[in-house]
């Protein structure tokens, strides 16, 4: 029939409704399966029996029960709940459970028919929680019993988040594809690298993870980094490097539009550069380059075309490097300008967390041997092959003349993008049993020196 609100008794009524719907407790009180001992226990328990058993659970002809009986008896035993002030329901629940535990502890089970379930005062094992501690070295176990009236259960929350990653693959029919992943909230970038490798069917050690904004590269991701912030600063890209050239194979540079191949190495200038001291002219090491093309003035740059992955010799000249970049962009060049000469088309800036405004010089006979390139290789982070991020900065007129109004690359979305977004958009649900399982889950306690 419910309880009638009388002044500010809603906190009390809410608790009574919860406890009266707790079947084992309601059965003890409503059916009188106890024998009270002492006037104090008799008064408290009998009042609750009348309130819950004969009032709340009465027949349909009864009217809602006023909380006066319980309010009066509570006021006698607790000064904090006297009067008609507002109170916290949880605070009242804890107080009431504590008093009921004392009352039922002073009561004995009432005689019941043979074979009927007995519900009486809880034993020590029923009202005590067990805390077990096991040493991982000697496996010695220590158990303690802690009595409690209530516990705060954690709610199992979703342990993953949806993250979109654009794969840049060395595959003609599947060059750019965006996939949706369920990444762990507390994982590391190394786990993400494994997931991306499975999606792209490539070895994990070949995956390069980098954040690419509409202006160009932001940073590369190392394996030891936390996964929580990955992809928040800018969309995340995963690059597959081109296959390494086998030793002994001749190097062929892609032909540039309307330009002849250089006949041989340029003579070195009379004044040697610092790069010549770090990398002798005979060195033939190769370097992995990630490059974005951007157009604009100063800091107002906008990325266009797809991000590129190149593998170049450290000793290439500026002209050879420029030809290699244009060869990668051949399909995007406008037909009417393919036969024109090259000239100075763009500037190349080191990007991705290196010192600001470091440009490679067209006058340097070997620009990729610059000391700043070595520092960028060292900062590329653990995980994935070492690489350098570059930005080719074009002025707007040259970009429009050669490429027209082309914007960023067209990326195909895999079905996993929509599926992961839908799965993580739904509100997670859990059962009370799952809350208890999480509460009692074994955890590793950090050791202490002593």
BELMO-V207544 format. One record per residue. N is the residue number from 1. SS is DSSP state (~ for helix, > for strand, _ for the rest). OMEGA is omega in radians with two decimals (* if undefined). BURIAL is 1 if it has 16 or more other ideal C-beta (glycine too) atoms within 10 Angstrom, else 0. Layout:
N;SS;OMEGA;BURIAL  N;SS;OMEGA;BURIAL
//
This chain:
1;_;3.11;0  2;_;-3.11;0  3;>;3.11;1  4;>;3.10;0  5;_;-3.11;0  6;_;-3.05;0  7;_;3.13;0  8;_;3.11;0  9;_;-3.11;1  10;~;3.12;0  11;~;-3.14;1  12;~;-3.13;1  13;~;3.14;1  14;~;3.13;0  15;~;3.13;1  16;~;3.12;1  17;~;3.13;0  18;~;-3.10;0  19;~;-3.14;1  20;~;3.06;1  21;_;3.00;0  22;_;-2.90;0  23;~;-3.10;0  24;~;-3.14;0  25;~;3.13;1  26;~;3.14;1  27;~;3.13;0  28;~;-3.04;1  29;~;-3.06;1  30;~;-3.10;1  31;_;3.07;0  32;_;-3.10;0  33;_;3.11;1  34;_;3.03;1  35;>;-3.07;0  36;_;3.10;1  37;_;3.12;0  38;_;-3.09;0  39;~;-3.09;0  40;~;3.13;0  41;~;-3.14;1  42;~;-3.09;0  43;~;-3.10;0  44;~;-3.06;1  45;~;-3.12;1  46;~;3.11;0  47;~;-3.14;0  48;~;3.09;1  49;~;3.13;1  50;~;-3.06;0  51;~;-3.05;1  52;~;-3.02;1  53;~;-3.02;1  54;~;-3.14;0  55;~;-3.09;1  56;~;-3.10;1  57;_;3.14;0  58;_;-3.10;0  59;_;-3.06;0  60;_;-3.12;0  61;_;-3.10;0  62;_;3.08;0  63;_;3.10;0  64;_;-3.07;0  65;>;3.05;1  66;>;-3.11;0  67;_;-3.04;1  68;~;-3.10;0  69;~;-3.13;0  70;~;-3.12;1  71;~;3.14;1  72;~;-3.10;0  73;~;3.09;1  74;~;-3.13;1  75;~;3.14;0  76;~;-3.02;0  77;~;-3.14;0  78;_;-3.11;0  79;~;-3.07;0  80;~;-3.12;0  81;~;3.10;1  82;_;3.14;0  83;_;-3.09;0  84;_;3.13;0  85;_;3.09;0  86;_;-3.12;0  87;_;3.13;1  88;_;-3.09;0  89;~;-3.13;0  90;~;3.10;0  91;~;3.11;0  92;~;3.12;1  93;~;-3.14;1  94;~;3.12;0  95;~;-3.09;1  96;~;3.11;1  97;~;3.13;0  98;~;3.14;0  99;~;3.11;1  100;~;3.09;1  101;~;3.09;0  102;~;-3.12;0  103;~;-3.12;1  104;~;3.04;1  105;~;3.10;0  106;_;-3.13;1  107;_;3.10;1  108;>;-3.14;0  109;_;3.09;0  110;_;3.12;0  111;_;-3.13;0  112;_;3.07;0  113;_;-3.11;0  114;_;3.13;0  115;_;3.13;0  116;_;-3.13;0  117;_;3.12;0  118;_;3.06;0  119;_;-3.09;1  120;_;3.14;0  121;_;-3.12;1  122;_;3.07;0  123;_;-3.12;0  124;~;-3.12;0  125;~;-3.13;0  126;~;-3.09;0  127;~;3.12;0  128;>;3.06;0  129;>;-3.10;0  130;>;3.05;0  131;>;-3.06;0  132;>;-3.13;0  133;>;-3.10;0  134;>;3.10;0  135;_;-3.12;0  136;_;-3.10;0  137;_;-3.11;0  138;_;3.12;0  139;_;3.06;0  140;_;-3.05;0  141;>;3.10;0  142;>;-3.12;0  143;>;3.07;0  144;>;-3.14;0  145;>;-3.11;0  146;>;3.10;0  147;>;3.13;0  148;_;3.05;0  149;_;3.12;0  150;_;3.09;0  151;_;3.07;0  152;_;-3.08;0  153;_;3.03;0  154;_;3.11;0  155;_;3.12;0  156;_;3.11;1  157;_;3.12;0  158;_;-3.07;0  159;_;3.14;0  160;>;3.03;0  161;>;3.13;1  162;>;3.14;1  163;>;3.09;1  164;>;3.13;1  165;>;3.10;1  166;>;3.14;1  167;>;3.04;1  168;>;-2.98;1  169;_;3.07;1  170;_;-3.08;0  171;_;-3.05;0  172;_;-3.07;0  173;_;-3.13;0  174;_;-3.03;0  175;_;-3.11;0  176;>;3.10;1  177;>;3.12;1  178;>;-3.12;1  179;>;3.08;1  180;>;-3.09;1  181;>;2.99;1  182;>;-3.04;1  183;>;3.14;1  184;>;-3.12;0  185;_;-3.06;0  186;_;-3.12;0  187;_;3.11;1  188;>;3.14;1  189;~;3.11;1  190;~;3.09;1  191;~;3.10;0  192;~;3.14;1  193;~;3.10;1  194;~;-3.13;0  195;~;3.13;1  196;~;3.14;1  197;~;3.11;1  198;~;3.13;0  199;~;-3.10;1  200;~;-3.14;1  201;_;3.11;0  202;_;3.11;1  203;_;-3.13;0  204;~;-3.10;1  205;~;3.11;0  206;~;-3.07;1  207;>;3.03;1  208;>;-3.12;1  209;>;-3.11;1  210;>;3.04;1  211;>;-3.09;1  212;>;-3.13;1  213;>;3.06;0  214;_;3.11;0  215;_;-3.13;1  216;>;-3.10;1  217;>;2.99;1  218;>;-3.12;1  219;>;2.98;1  220;>;-3.09;1  221;_;3.08;1  222;_;-3.04;1  223;_;-3.05;1  224;_;-3.10;0  225;_;3.05;1  226;>;-3.09;0  227;_;-3.05;1  228;_;-3.07;0  229;_;-3.10;0  230;_;3.11;1  231;_;3.13;1  232;_;-3.14;0  233;_;-3.11;0  234;_;3.08;1  235;_;-3.05;1  236;>;3.12;1  237;>;3.06;1  238;>;-3.04;1  239;>;2.98;1  240;>;-3.12;1  241;_;3.04;1  242;_;-3.12;0  243;_;3.13;0  244;_;3.13;0  245;_;3.14;0  246;_;3.13;0  247;_;3.10;0  248;_;3.13;0  249;_;3.12;0  250;_;-3.14;0  251;_;3.11;0  252;_;3.10;0  253;_;3.09;1  254;_;-3.11;0  255;_;3.11;0  256;_;-3.11;1  257;_;3.01;1  258;_;-3.11;0  259;_;3.13;1  260;_;3.11;0  261;_;3.08;0  262;_;-3.06;0  263;_;-3.12;0  264;_;-3.13;0  265;_;3.11;0  266;_;3.04;0  267;_;-3.14;0  268;_;3.08;0  269;_;-3.11;0  270;_;3.13;0  271;_;-3.11;0  272;_;-3.14;0  273;_;-3.14;1  274;~;3.14;0  275;~;3.13;1  276;~;3.14;1  277;~;-3.11;0  278;~;-3.09;0  279;_;3.14;1  280;_;-3.09;0  281;_;-3.11;0  282;_;-3.09;0  283;_;-3.09;0  284;_;3.12;0  285;_;-3.14;0  286;>;-3.06;1  287;>;-3.14;1  288;>;-3.07;1  289;>;2.94;1  290;>;-3.01;1  291;>;3.00;1  292;>;3.03;1  293;>;-3.12;1  294;>;-3.14;1  295;>;3.11;1  296;>;-3.11;1  297;>;3.06;0  298;_;-3.11;0  299;_;-3.12;0  300;>;-3.12;0  301;>;3.10;1  302;>;-3.11;0  303;>;3.06;1  304;>;-3.13;1  305;>;-3.11;1  306;>;2.97;1  307;>;-3.02;1  308;>;3.03;1  309;>;-3.11;1  310;>;3.01;1  311;>;-3.00;1  312;>;2.99;1  313;>;3.13;1  314;_;-3.05;1  315;_;-3.11;1  316;_;3.08;1  317;_;3.08;1  318;~;-3.12;1  319;~;3.12;1  320;~;3.12;1  321;~;3.12;1  322;~;3.10;1  323;~;-3.14;1  324;~;3.13;1  325;~;3.12;1  326;~;3.10;1  327;~;3.09;0  328;~;-3.11;1  329;_;-3.02;1  330;~;-3.08;0  331;~;-3.10;0  332;~;-3.12;1  333;_;3.09;1  334;_;-3.02;0  335;~;-3.04;0  336;~;-3.12;0  337;~;-3.09;0  338;_;-3.04;0  339;_;-3.11;0  340;_;3.12;0  341;_;-3.05;0  342;_;-3.03;0  343;_;3.08;0  344;_;-3.01;0  345;_;-3.04;1  346;>;3.00;1  347;>;-3.13;0  348;>;-3.12;1  349;>;3.03;1  350;>;-3.08;1  351;>;3.03;1  352;_;3.00;1  353;_;3.08;0  354;_;-3.12;1  355;_;-3.01;0  356;_;3.00;0  357;_;3.03;0  358;_;-3.10;1  359;>;3.00;0  360;>;-3.04;1  361;_;3.07;0  362;_;3.14;0  363;_;3.13;0  364;_;-3.13;1  365;_;3.10;1  366;_;-3.02;1  367;~;-3.12;1  368;~;3.06;1  369;~;3.12;1  370;_;3.13;1  371;~;3.12;0  372;~;3.08;0  373;~;3.08;1  374;~;3.11;1  375;~;3.11;0  376;~;3.09;1  377;~;3.14;0  378;~;-3.12;0  379;_;-3.08;1  380;_;3.01;1  381;_;3.12;1  382;_;-3.12;0  383;_;-3.07;1  384;_;-3.12;1  385;_;3.06;0  386;_;-3.06;0  387;_;3.10;1  388;>;3.11;1  389;>;-3.12;1  390;>;3.03;1  391;>;3.04;1  392;>;-3.07;1  393;>;-3.13;1  394;>;2.96;1  395;_;-3.00;0  396;~;-3.09;0  397;~;3.12;0  398;~;3.13;0  399;~;3.14;1  400;~;-3.11;0  401;~;-3.07;0  402;~;-3.00;1  403;~;-3.11;1  404;_;-3.06;0  405;_;-3.12;0  406;_;3.12;1  407;_;-3.14;0  408;>;-3.11;0  409;_;3.06;0  410;_;-3.07;0  411;_;3.10;1  412;>;3.10;0  413;>;3.03;0  414;_;-3.13;1  415;~;-3.11;0  416;~;3.12;1  417;~;3.14;1  418;~;-3.10;0  419;~;-3.13;0  420;~;3.09;1  421;~;3.11;0  422;~;-3.10;0  423;~;-3.10;0  424;~;3.07;0  425;~;-3.14;0  426;_;3.13;0  427;_;-3.13;0  428;_;3.11;0  429;_;3.14;0  430;_;3.09;0  431;_;3.09;0  432;~;3.11;0  433;~;3.10;0  434;~;3.07;0  435;~;3.10;0  436;~;3.11;0  437;~;3.10;0  438;~;3.14;0  439;~;-3.10;0  440;_;-3.13;0  441;_;3.14;0  442;_;3.12;0  443;_;-3.14;0  444;_;3.14;0  445;_;-3.14;0  446;_;-3.11;0  447;_;3.12;0  448;_;3.12;0  449;_;-3.12;0  450;_;*;0
//
